[in-house]
Amino acid sequence: MPRLYGFDDMAHERVRESEAAPLRQAASRRYQKQTLEAITEWMNAEGYRTTRGGLWRPSVLANVLDHPATAGLVEDADGNLVDSGGPRIIPPKVFKAIRALRPKNDPTHRRAEQREYLMPGELADCGLCGGVVGSSPANSGSRGYRCLPNRPQHPGGCGKVRINADLFETYVAEHVLAELAKPEVSALIGQARDEILAEASELRAQVKADKARQNELGESYARSPELSLSAFRAADKQLTHQIRKNAVQARFLEQVQHVPVGDVPDLVRWWKHAPLASKQGVLTLTLERITVYPAAARGSRTVDGDRVALTWRKWNPSQRDTAVTAG
């Protein structure tokens, strides 16, 4: 992972002045609502280069200007910007003004809702109410997860549990990679993947059968006056619910097809550069459930076993206990 432009270290504690000066100028230009294209054209013409030595592109500059560390800030567990105690290259006021420009005036920057999220749907649930924990950007625009509020699509969610996406995903990834590094686990990956794909195939077959039953039900209602409208609607609703449920679960399980088997000598290095679908497949393969609990204190950035409980998938009865709380 490359260092952040403007800093000498990954902890963002030592400023590299040769980069800080052009970064301040770029921020000043953006603060005055100059386009990212115009700013990067200027930076390239002046001979400024990225940390990798390449030419500046609008998307690269947008990511740098959107990083809270450039203003001595950090996002807490609720996605709020707070003082990190680190050095400030860009004044916080300017940083926040630039971030406010992002969704409205910057077509090159993806909106927060379009950002990638590691956790596959339906994998995480709320420790308070059992509802689905899904992607939900914070008011500041940062990536986050929360217990989805009570809605027709996700009934029963309390909406009270939130967690910062970066902290959450890093915690889960570290534990999953540690688990996969165990010889007894890595030896079972191929077999486990095949078993899960077989389960997904069975669900697909059930979906196909239920759709056929649904068609037959419609034909029966059209032919037979003995089947009342209310009975038809009740049966059709039940089949529709079952079809949707099995189809969603099948798609969820089918993510494991992207998991590499037997050809990954360095899991950590592979993970850093792996496609999102492959990472999600690994999570689906190894985890049955992730339960997220409320933070111990408002604004806490601590993510540990008390905050996130991992339930490992049980590949065979003798392998392990069904549930393990990592921490």
PyMOL commands that set and color helices and strands:
alter all, ss='L'
color gray80, all
select helices_A, chain A and resi 17-31+36-45+58-65+68-71+92-105+112-114+165-180+183-186+189-223+229-258+267-273+276-286
alter helices_A, ss='H'
color red, helices_A
select strands_A, chain A and resi 73-75+81-83+124-126+133-135+144-147+162-164+287-292+308-312
alter strands_A, ss='S'
color yellow, strands_A
deselect
rebuild
show_as cartoon
